[in-house]
Amino acid sequence: MTEHMAAQDEVRRALAAIDRDARARILATLARRFGDLDLAEDMTQEALAQALVTWPQTGVPESPEA
């Protein structure tokens, strides 16, 4: 397995470890902040997608939920 593939696997594990409650808290916080649930859902999905691109290069943060 290449180093890049190993990094991608680590990122996928980190994202999978963000449990349903944490995702709900993130979504609720964004919905409260912006007053739009659809926008909050889109922002949450975009953040997760961006993590798949960025974290293999920069490393998984200590607190992925943050």
C-alpha positions in Angstrom: 0.0 0.0 0.0 1.4 3.4 -1.0 1.8 6.2 1.5 -1.0 8.2 -0.2 -3.4 5.2 0.1 -2.5 4.8 3.7 -3.2 8.5 4.4 -6.6 8.2 2.6 -7.5 5.2 4.7 -6.6 7.1 7.9 -8.9 10.0 6.8 -11.8 7.7 6.0 -11.4 6.1 9.4 -11.4 9.5 11.1 -14.5 10.6 9.2 -16.3 7.4 10.0 -15.4 7.8 13.7 -17.4 11.1 13.8 -20.5 9.5 15.1 -24.1 10.4 14.3 -24.5 12.6 17.4 -21.5 14.7 16.5 -22.7 15.1 13.0 -26.1 16.2 14.3 -24.5 18.7 16.6 -22.5 20.1 13.8 -25.5 20.3 11.6 -27.6 22.0 14.3 -24.9 24.5 15.0 -24.7 25.5 11.4 -28.5 25.6 11.0 -28.7 27.9 14.0 -25.9 30.1 12.8 -27.2 30.6 9.3 -30.9 30.0 9.8 -31.1 27.6 6.9 -31.2 23.8 7.3 -30.6 23.0 3.6 -27.6 25.3 3.6 -26.3 23.7 6.8 -26.6 20.2 5.3 -24.8 21.4 2.2 -22.0 23.0 4.2 -21.6 19.8 6.4 -21.3 17.6 3.3 -18.9 20.0 1.6 -16.7 20.1 4.8 -16.5 16.3 4.8 -15.7 16.2 1.1 -13.0 18.8 1.6 -11.5 16.8 4.4 -11.2 13.8 2.1 -9.0 16.0 -0.2 -7.1 18.0 2.3 -6.4 15.7 5.3 -4.4 13.1 3.3 -1.9 15.9 2.5 -2.0 17.8 5.9 -2.8 15.0 8.3 -5.9 14.3 10.3 -6.4 17.0 13.0 -6.4 16.1 16.6 -10.1 16.9 16.8 -11.7 16.0 13.5 -15.1 17.2 14.6 -13.8 20.7 15.1 
